[in-house]
Amino acid sequence: MSSLPQVPPTRIDFSPEDRAWITARISEVLETGRLTLGPYGEQFEAELSKSMAVKHAVVVNSGTASLEIMLRAMNITGKDVLVPANTFFATAAAVISAGGTPVLMDTDIATLSTSLVEIERRITPNTVGIMIVHIAGFVTAEMPAIAAFAKKKGIWLMEDAAHAQGSTLDGKHAGTFGLAGSFSFYPTKVMTSAEGGVIVTDDDRMAEEARLYRDQGKAGFLTNTHIRMGYNWRMSEPHAIIGLRHLQNFPAMIKARRRIAERYDAALGDGAAGLKPFAVPKGCVYNGYKYVAMLPDGVDRKTVKAWLRENHGVNCSGEVYEVPLHKNEVLKHLDPGDLTQSEIACNRQICLPLFASMTDAQADQVIAGVRAAKAAGVL
């Protein structure tokens, strides 16, 4: 094992001042007893909508919940929804839970997103919507064309922007190109509320439906009259308080992440060290969620990650993703048989450590480790 200090794959940062601020407000809500659907949740929603220049933000208890609520609001039972094969399980699972059928699309290996050509290829007579996923925080330059195509076809466009809070394309925020966008505040994301998610939309009906669905489908908070098949998808006040504090720190955290990504680019961007970093799409300002690079063909990712950890103290982040959806046991039945680019993207990509409080010394340790792996023939 390396004698060098360990560089973690990621890290959640709350300063002493953050912890004091959060603790004081959690103590306040414990005293009042207003522990859910209260003023801090409302403030969190207001500040999120302002930060993304969108009319409505509806906070819920997870990114997964936000996906399913958006889909339930569109009544997709018995309908097809286009979903990338390279995404997290929840993107497809939410479609199934809401009564629809995911139709898997192959990956545009240059952007880790979905091309308009692939969308046109996969659309069926039964298709009601498209779910685009912004992997690693990248927003494909094709988003305006995809939105125009969906409008022309009379189908909706939604975004799973779990990775992409703070990312923009030509100044427009991820999650705001279609009918609605979903974000996650899970602890690995660029900001967190410990657990949580949010639906953002300019559509009044979608926002109204989302508020119904998140609270058991009730007609009102103080009634037991249920008008939708909802669930307990509420965000608690303590979670909203944590999220509020991280949102206040968000611009600085994004800036710090981008700085480390730029340091990696300067040292590794020419591919001479064996890795081929993904280029940020034209017009995209990305949030630094993941630093993704492609391994040379035939190189074993597990071997590389173990070598970096054991010899240089470099602990790589989790992939996005290690296997495409159709390689998961419960989703094998969705495999259309031609998702080659998704399989290549999942098999060959690796994510270097990246987090807001990462130091230049830690980044340089990662860079030295990658170069040493190349020199040793591991890469």
C-alpha positions, 0 to 999 in steps of 0.5 A: 500500500502506498505511503502517500496520503490517500486522496478520496474519490469524493468528499462532502464539505460542511464548515464549522460555520455551516454546521452551526447554522444548520444546527441552530435551525434544526433546533428551531424546527424541533422546538416548533414541531413543524418538521415537514412541508414548512417554511424552510422547504418553501424557502428552499424551493424559492431559492432553487427556482431563482437560481435556475431562472424557472417558475416552479421548484417542488422539493421531494425526498429523493431524485428518484421520487422527482422522476416518478412524480413527473412521469405520473403527472403525465399519465404514461400507463401503457406508453413508451418513454425513450430513456438512455441505456447509459444512466442510473437505474432510477431513470428507467425504474421510475418509468416502469413504476409510473406504468410506462415502458422504457425504450432504451437509446444508445449513447453518443460516445462523444458527449455521454448523452443521446443524439437527435439521430438516435432519438429519431431511430428509437421513437415508436407510435406509442412514444409519449416522451423523451428523457434526456440524462446529463451524464457527469454534468455535461449538457449536449449541444443538441438540446435545443434541436432535441427540444424542437424535435419533441415539440414538432412530434407532439411529445414531451421532453423531460430531463434527468439532471441529477448530475447537472445542477449548475450546468448550463448550455448557452446560458440556459440551465440544465433541467429547463429545456423541456416540460420539467427537470429532475435533480438529486441532492444525494450526498455524492452530488455537487450539493446535498440535502443529505437525501432529497430531490427537486422538480423544476418546471415553468408549467403550472399544471406540472407543479400543481400535480407534483405537489399533490403526488408528493403528499400521498395524492391528497387534495390538501395537507390537512385533509385525508381526501386522496385524488391521486395515487401519490406516495410519501415523497415529502422533504422534511424541514431538516433536509431542506435546512441542510440543502439551503446551506449548501445552496448558499455555498453552491457558486463557490463549490462549483468554481472550486470543482471547475478549477480542479477539472481545468488542472486535470485538463491542462495535465492530461488533456492531450492523452499522452498519459494514457487517458482520454478526458471527455471534452465539455460540449460546445456552449456548455458550462459544466459544474465539475460533477465528474471528471470522466476519461476513456481508458485505452481499448483492452485496459482493465478498469479494475486493475487500473483503479487498484494500481492507483490506489495501492501505489499512489493513494488515488481512490477513483470515483464511481463510474457513470456508469459501470454497466448500461441498464440492459446489463442489469438483471432486472432490466435485461428484457429491455435490451433491443440488441444494438446498444454498442456505444453504451457498452463501450462508454460504460466499459472503458470510462474511469472517473478521477477524484473530484470534490470542492475542497480538493487541493492542488497537491491532491490533484497533482498526486492524482496526475502523478499517479496517472502518469506513473500508471502509464509509465508502468504499462498499467495504462 
